[in-house]
Amino acid sequence: MTTIDRYIVRAVLLMSGLVMAVLLMIAVLFTFIGEQGDIGQGHYTALGALWYSLLNLPQDAWELMPIGALIGALLGLGQLARGSELIVLRTSGVSVARIAGSVLIAGFVLLAVQVLLGELIAPPLQQTARQQKAFERFSNVSFGGGGAWVRDGNLILSVQGLTPTGGSGGMLVFQLSSDHHLIALGHADRARAGANGRWLLSGYRESRFSQDKVVASAAGERTLVSHVTAEFLGLATALPQDLAARALWTVIQYDRENSLDATPYVFAFWSRIARTLAIVFAVLLAIPFVLGALRTAAAGSRMVVGLLIGVALFLLQRLIDAGTVVFNLDPIVLAWLPTMLLAAVTVVLLARAR
């Protein structure tokens, strides 16, 4: 990087970091306040609520990063504009495209942080936070808040109350024929995940159907071989927006192989990618503002502009989240819509700034 690159990148990253620190402090406060109604239930204390709020910080950071990057770029570049550094660069022959290249470096750094948060840090910590809260509030609780229905070829499994140790409260097993007729129904009092896709079923009773009779078996032990693992059931009980991209792709592939509707997961997958790439366009959007109307504006004015744009994108994203599933619209197109609008506005304003 040249001296110009380092100067601009440092300004953008420093202000983005400060803005994110403020936004995350507010996020922790609101999360902690929201937990007050659950304090006192079971063994859930104020300290537990604070720990829950802190464990959700990486997820909050992932969601707030596009807004923080936009406001940080506005403030960082705005400082340079008010101090006439950008004017000196422009009069020295540095083009808007060259400045945009420096800002783009800062955008890719923030994008890398976003990927790290969204794929490696936030999902497991958020899952841990929910599990700890549930186990503190209730003495008998199921993993993911309930059971899950999944299909594995000609088997349909209903796993009830999956626990973090791989056990469950019970399992219903529906066996279908090749022409989709029910040929057997079984129920296990206890189910535990074993190795190599095996489930160890205790207290298993089965009723097998034929044309003119039903044959019932007494309770006993059975080993069920299935492609459905305890880890996959953990994904099945989680909300799509809470899963990392790799986990979403696993669920999408599974649903498609079993002819199931994967629309919510397809939308969440592409929305996650689009929202991550939106950071690059968010920092670039600051350039035409600080070179134009906001060049001499106060920091508060630039922050308000950033908040308005960020909130507008957030509301549009939430509106699309609901509309994709309710109205059965194309999930990929709608997932990219907010980012494409942001990119279009950024390109047009940058072209005018030149």
HELIX and SHEET records of a PDB file:
HELIX    1   1 THR A    3  GLY A   34  1                                  32    
HELIX    2   2 ALA A   46  LEU A   55  1                                  10    
HELIX    3   3 LEU A   57  ARG A   82  1                                  26    
HELIX    4   4 GLU A   85  THR A   91  1                                   7    
HELIX    5   5 VAL A   96  LEU A  116  1                                  21    
HELIX    6   6 LEU A  117  ILE A  121  3                                   5    
HELIX    7   7 ALA A  122  ARG A  137  1                                  16    
HELIX    8   8 PHE A  143  GLY A  145  5                                   3    
HELIX    9   9 ALA A  230  ALA A  236  1                                   7    
HELIX   10  10 PRO A  240  ASP A  242  5                                   3    
HELIX   11  11 ALA A  245  GLU A  257  1                                  13    
HELIX   12  12 THR A  263  VAL A  290  1                                  28    
HELIX   13  13 ALA A  299  VAL A  326  1                                  28    
HELIX   14  14 PRO A  331  ALA A  353  1                                  23    
SHEET    1   A 7 ALA A 148  ASP A 152  0                                        
SHEET    2   A 7 LEU A 155  GLN A 160 -1                                        
SHEET    3   A 7 GLY A 170  LEU A 176 -1                                        
SHEET    4   A 7 LEU A 182  ALA A 188 -1                                        
SHEET    5   A 7 ARG A 198  PHE A 209 -1                                        
SHEET    6   A 7 ARG A 190  ALA A 193 -1                                        
SHEET    7   A 7 GLY A 167  SER A 168 -1                                        
SHEET    1   B 6 ALA A 148  ASP A 152  0                                        
SHEET    2   B 6 LEU A 155  GLN A 160 -1                                        
SHEET    3   B 6 GLY A 170  LEU A 176 -1                                        
SHEET    4   B 6 LEU A 182  ALA A 188 -1                                        
SHEET    5   B 6 ARG A 198  PHE A 209 -1                                        
SHEET    6   B 6 VAL A 214  VAL A 225 -1                                        
END                                                                             
